[in-house]
Amino acid sequence: MKLLVTSMDRDGTTAGYDVDLLRAISDRISVPLVASGGAGKMEHLRDAIILGHADAVLAASIFHYHRISISELKSFSKLIIFRCEGDRQIEL
């Protein structure tokens, strides 16, 4: 089971995820949280995981409208070691 959280206020805006909402929910549940709604650049994906404590991110517009490519995101993500299950340690 996973919980998909979409901020309807951010969805489609490309202004970033609602990290406060994500963190408030993620810190209170025991199932993985998937962030949705608002990604506009690669840093937004990172922020949802690091600041919002999301376990995964969903993004559509940034790929549909060619804001970034999958290969660019793969290169960017290699610079980040995502949080470890349970201890939330982040290394950038």
Secondary structure, DSSP 4 states (H G I P E B T S, - for coil): --EEEE-TTTTTT-S---HHHHHHHHTT-SS-EEEES---SHHHHHHHHHTS--SEE---HHHHTTSS-HHHHHHHHTT-BPPPTTT---B-
